[in-house]
């Protein structure tokens, strides 16, 4: 394992991690599987498989990261769910952009056809990336130093589901160097928020509420700046920033009109903010 970046995937028997690999191409990341159940068949080539650690995603990752220090030798570490479909080349580019944009905490956006819970995690077609206040626990990517700093927060999620941590992490980073990379979307293939029973759901939600109450944080779906193809953060007025976002998420709110008010509210910088311009806003092709 000698590449600059690392993917640690918490995997089960139905994991999609094999689709991430293309033996005919070079990649800039190593793959370490942290299985929660026995994996069928032989491991994919050039892959390290750890011992089975039963339980939810963050239970296994916490144990692995605490007892195996090899991850600290890498620049960036991606911790995805195993139900994401993405090509190897796209992951290469995601890591490259995370470094080029100096993001300490980021995630690839979700492809337009994904199951999703939060509009801000979905691909914005007008952006290469966005500087944001929220990165979902589904697929966070950390600089090694940031992961080391945030690792103790996993103690706040005894259930191992991690809910609430994605509200806490950006606050602990002062909402600096946090972002979503729209140029490298991944497809989320399973419905979100599914629990095996009602009691587990109550436990996970209570855990999340306790984190947000204790640390006085919440989900901040605001985009603070958009990044263009030149990898420069655009200088925009709040109105122009809002217009860019509304246009880039047009596919979302035309299909689900309730999304538009959510975007508007997230971008509302102060009391008295006027309604967002929609008609006549520039198209993605001209931004």
C-alpha positions in Angstrom: 0.0 0.0 0.0 2.0 2.9 -1.3 -0.3 5.4 -3.1 -0.9 8.9 -1.7 -4.6 8.4 -0.7 -6.6 5.7 1.0 -10.2 4.4 0.7 -11.4 2.5 3.8 -14.7 0.8 2.9 -17.0 -0.7 5.5 -18.2 -3.7 3.4 -20.7 -6.5 3.4 -21.6 -9.3 1.0 -23.4 -7.0 -1.3 -20.7 -4.3 -1.5 -20.2 -2.5 -4.7 -16.5 -1.8 -4.1 -15.4 -4.0 -7.0 -17.0 -1.6 -9.5 -14.6 1.1 -8.2 -11.6 -0.8 -9.6 -10.2 -0.8 -13.1 -7.0 -2.9 -13.4 -6.3 -1.4 -16.8 -5.8 2.1 -15.3 -3.6 3.7 -12.7 -5.1 4.8 -9.5 -3.9 7.2 -6.8 -5.5 5.5 -3.9 -5.2 2.2 -2.0 -8.2 0.2 -1.0 -8.6 -1.3 2.5 -11.8 -3.3 3.3 -13.2 -3.2 6.8 -15.9 -5.9 6.5 -18.8 -6.2 8.9 -19.5 -9.8 7.6 -17.7 -12.5 5.7 -17.0 -11.4 2.2 -17.8 -14.0 -0.5 -15.2 -15.1 -3.0 -11.5 -14.0 -3.3 -10.6 -10.4 -2.6 -10.2 -8.0 -5.6 -6.7 -7.7 -6.8 -4.5 -5.1 -5.1 -6.9 -4.8 -2.1 -6.2 -5.3 1.6 -9.0 -7.0 3.6 -9.0 -6.6 7.4 -10.6 -8.8 10.0 -14.4 -8.9 10.2 -15.7 -6.4 12.8 -19.5 -6.9 13.2 -21.8 -3.9 13.7 -22.6 -0.6 12.1 -20.3 1.4 9.9 -18.8 3.7 12.5 -18.3 1.0 15.1 -16.0 -0.9 12.8 -14.2 2.2 11.5 -13.6 3.4 15.0 -12.0 0.1 16.0 -9.9 0.0 12.9 -8.7 3.6 13.0 -7.7 3.3 16.7 -5.8 0.0 16.4 -4.3 0.3 12.9 -2.1 3.4 12.4 -1.3 2.8 8.8 -3.9 5.3 7.6 -1.8 8.1 9.1 0.7 7.6 6.3 -1.8 8.8 3.7 -2.7 12.3 2.5 -6.5 11.9 2.2 -8.7 9.1 3.5 -12.2 8.4 2.1 -14.7 6.5 4.3 -17.6 5.6 2.0 -20.7 3.4 2.4 -20.5 0.2 0.4 -23.6 0.9 -1.7 -22.0 3.7 -3.9 -21.4 3.2 -7.6 -18.5 5.1 -9.0 -15.7 4.6 -11.5 -12.0 4.4 -10.5 -11.2 7.5 -12.7 -13.8 9.5 -10.9 -12.3 8.6 -7.5 -8.9 9.6 -8.8 -10.2 13.0 -9.7 -12.1 13.4 -6.4 -8.8 13.0 -4.5 -7.0 15.3 -6.9 -9.6 18.0 -6.4 -9.7 17.6 -2.6 -6.0 18.4 -2.6 -6.1 21.1 -5.2 -8.9 22.9 -3.3 -7.2 22.3 0.1 -10.3 20.7 1.6 -9.9 19.1 5.0 -13.4 17.6 5.0 -15.3 16.9 1.8 -17.4 14.4 -0.1 -18.2 13.7 -3.8 -21.7 15.0 -4.7 -24.4 12.4 -5.3 -25.4 11.7 -8.9 -28.7 13.0 -10.1 -30.3 9.5 -10.0 -29.3 8.8 -6.3 -31.4 8.2 -3.3 -30.7 11.2 -1.1 -31.8 12.9 2.2 -30.3 16.4 1.8 -30.4 18.6 -1.3 -27.0 20.1 -0.6 -25.3 16.7 -1.1 -26.7 16.4 -4.6 -24.7 17.4 -7.7 -25.0 21.0 -8.6 -24.6 21.2 -12.4 -23.3 24.8 -12.3 -20.3 24.0 -10.0 -17.1 22.0 -10.1 -17.2 22.1 -6.3 -18.9 24.1 -3.5 -17.6 25.3 -0.1 -20.3 24.2 2.2 -21.3 23.8 5.9 -22.3 20.1 5.7 -20.7 16.9 4.6 -22.9 13.8 5.0 -21.5 10.7 6.9 -22.3 8.6 3.8 -19.0 9.3 2.1 -16.7 11.8 3.9 -13.2 12.4 2.9 -10.7 13.7 5.4 -7.1 15.0 5.4 -5.2 12.6 7.6 -4.6 15.4 10.2 -8.3 16.3 10.3 -9.3 12.7 10.7 -6.9 12.3 13.6 -8.3 15.4 15.2 -12.0 14.3 14.7 -11.5 10.6 15.6 -12.5 11.1 19.3 -15.9 12.3 18.2 -16.8 8.8 17.2 -17.2 8.1 21.0 -20.3 10.3 20.8 -22.1 7.7 18.6 -22.4 4.5 20.7 -24.9 3.1 18.2 -22.2 3.3 15.5 -24.6 4.9 13.1 -22.9 8.3 13.3 -25.9 10.5 13.0 -25.2 14.0 14.2 -21.4 13.8 13.6 -21.9 15.4 10.2 -23.4 18.4 11.9 -20.6 18.5 14.5 -17.5 18.1 12.3 -17.9 21.2 10.2 -18.5 23.3 13.3 -15.3 21.9 14.9 -13.5 23.0 11.8 -15.1 26.5 12.0 -16.8 25.7 8.6 -13.4 26.2 6.9 -12.0 24.0 4.2 -15.2 22.0 4.0 -16.8 21.2 0.7 -18.7 19.0 -1.8 -17.1 18.1 -5.1 -19.7 18.2 -7.8 -17.4 17.2 -10.7 -17.0 13.6 -9.4 -20.5 12.4 -8.4 -21.2 9.0 -7.0 -24.5 7.1 -7.4 -26.2 6.1 -4.1 -28.1 3.0 -4.8 -30.1 2.3 -1.6 -33.0 4.2 0.1 -31.8 6.4 3.0 -32.9 6.4 6.7 -33.9 2.7 6.9 -33.8 1.0 10.3 -34.4 -2.6 11.2 -36.8 -1.6 13.9 -38.5 1.4 15.4 -36.4 1.3 18.7 -33.1 1.5 16.8 -34.5 4.5 14.9 -35.4 6.3 18.2 -32.0 5.5 19.6 -30.1 6.9 16.6 -32.2 10.0 16.4 -31.8 10.7 20.2 -28.1 10.3 19.8 -28.0 12.8 17.0 -30.2 15.3 19.0 -27.9 14.9 22.0 -24.8 15.7 19.9 -26.4 18.8 18.4 -27.7 20.1 21.7 -24.5 19.5 23.6 -22.3 21.2 20.9 -24.9 23.8 19.8 -24.7 22.8 16.2 -27.1 21.8 13.4 -27.2 20.9 9.8 -25.8 23.9 7.9 -26.8 23.4 4.2 -25.6 26.8 3.2 -23.1 27.0 0.3 -20.6 29.7 1.1 -18.9 29.8 -2.3 -18.9 28.0 -5.6 -15.8 26.8 -7.5 -15.6 26.9 -11.3 -13.7 24.8 -13.8 -10.6 26.9 -13.2 -10.7 25.7 -9.5 -11.1 29.3 -8.3 -13.8 30.2 -5.8 -16.1 32.7 -7.6 -16.5 36.2 -6.3 -20.3 36.5 -6.2 -22.9 38.6 -4.4 -25.3 36.6 -2.3 -27.9 37.1 -5.0 -25.5 35.8 -7.7 -24.5 32.9 -5.6 -28.1 32.0 -5.0 -28.9 32.2 -8.7 -26.0 29.9 -9.5 -27.2 27.3 -7.0 -30.9 27.5 -8.0 -29.9 27.0 -11.7 -27.6 24.1 -10.9 -30.3 22.3 -8.9 -33.1 23.1 -11.3 -33.4 19.4 -12.0 -34.2 18.8 -8.3 -36.7 21.5 -7.7 -38.6 21.1 -11.0 -39.2 17.5 -10.0 -39.7 18.2 -6.3 -40.9 21.9 -5.9 -40.5 21.7 -2.1 -36.7 21.7 -2.6 -36.6 25.3 -3.8 -37.7 26.8 -0.5 -35.1 24.7 1.2 -32.4 26.1 -1.0 -33.7 29.6 -0.5 -33.8 29.3 3.3 -30.2 27.8 3.4 -28.9 30.8 1.4 -30.8 33.5 3.4 -27.9 35.6 4.8 -30.0 38.0 6.9 -33.6 39.0 7.8 -35.3 40.8 4.9 -33.5 38.8 2.2 -35.6 39.1 -1.0 -36.9 36.1 -3.0 -34.3 34.5 -5.2 -34.2 35.5 -8.9 -35.2 32.5 -11.0 -36.5 33.8 -14.4 -33.7 35.2 -16.5 -30.8 33.8 -14.4 -27.8 32.8 -16.4 -27.6 29.2 -17.5 -24.8 26.8 -16.5 -23.2 27.2 -20.0 -22.6 30.9 -19.4 -21.3 30.8 -15.8 
